[in-house]
């Protein structure tokens, strides 16, 4: 890491500072080589928030899978009651609140990343007061991701798989049709013909 101390507002200072000494005392490897970069750059904020937005994207996609798997149409898993609530009108319904909230909060972290990008796009190469807005976006993204991780971890650890329902679903829809087409191909039939033949049998 490089130390920005001594960069001033833009182009350093006329004072005879030993920037290598102060950088070493503060635990940095060296002073930053470019004073403009030292004070006007916020790439580290953007890169961190981008990484957090990517993490939230994966959590959101996993949450969507879990929401589907919990539905009556699938019923592949059952979530612990601690991570669900009942419906306000349907007594039999169990709402997967945690996963729905994570899915929604993903857009919030995307918004934090967009805040930083829009903030930086039009300011000149120096320190500008606009940059004070970076902290709110970064801290919000950190807090949101941390909250989601702390919540989804015990939810995953306590959910109950329902393998009998999974097996029943796997037995439907001719899941082995591709294997059948591959078998015919291995026996010498062109794959296009094997594909058509298998599709005809499945549709019969």
C-alpha positions, 0 to 999 in steps of 0.5 A: 500500500502507498501513503498519500500523505504529503500529496496536498490538494493536488500537486504536493507541497513546497515544504521539504517533507520526507515522504518516505519516512512518514510512509514507513512510520505509518506502515506503508510500503512507500509514498504514492508516486503520483500526488494527483492519484493519491488525492483524486482516486477512489478506485479502491472504493469502487473496486471494493463495492464492485466486489460486494455487489458481485457477492450480493448477486450470487446471494440473490441468485441462490436466494431465488433458487431457495424461494422456488425450492420452498414453493408448493410447486417444488417443495424440495426444501423446508426452511426453519421457522426462525427464517420465515413468517406466516402469510397475513391472509393464507394460514397454510403459507410460509414466506421465505422472508430472509431470501426475499430480503436478500434478493431485494437488498442486492439492488441496494448494493448495486445502487451503492456502486452506481452512486460511486461511479456517477459521483466520480464520472464528472469531477476533475483530477483533484480532491473535490468535496463530492468525494465525501459521498463515498463513505456513505455508499461504501459503508452501506454496502459493507453493512448490507453484505455483512448482514446478509451473510450473517443471516443466510449462513444459519438459514442454510445450516438449518434448512431441511432437504426433502429428497423424496420430493426431489426424486419424484421431480427427477423422475418426471419430464424424461430427464434421461432423453439426452442419454437416450440420444447419446446412446443411439449416437454411440451405436452409429446413428447421426446425432441429429437423427438420434435427437429427432428419434428420441424427441419423437418417442418422448412426444408420443 
